[in-house]
Amino acid sequence: MHITILTVGSRGDVQPYLALAAGLRQAGYQVRVATHRPFQAAVHQRGLEFRPVAGNPRELLESDAGLTPRLDTTSSSGAGPATGA
């Protein structure tokens, strides 16, 4: 069975998926990881097939469209939307 895992983000975001992919490979699956080029060596070090995802992960995370929570959309605890109270 062939499996493709798509992961983007920082090293900390990608690393767990590399571990998952390596475990699947050891279980006999053919695994491909699609992620950003800065992680290509890490993918190959685990004996996995690499496919590039366009873009720069740092630029994505630092952009307005990135995954970093904005202060105006979370409460002070970071646990959910601000209530305005």
Secondary structure, DSSP 4 states (H G I P E B T S, - for coil): -EEEEE--SSHHHHHHHHHHHHHHHHTT-EEEEEE-GGGHHHHHHTT-EEEE-SS-HHHHHHSTTSSSPPGGGS-TTSSS-----
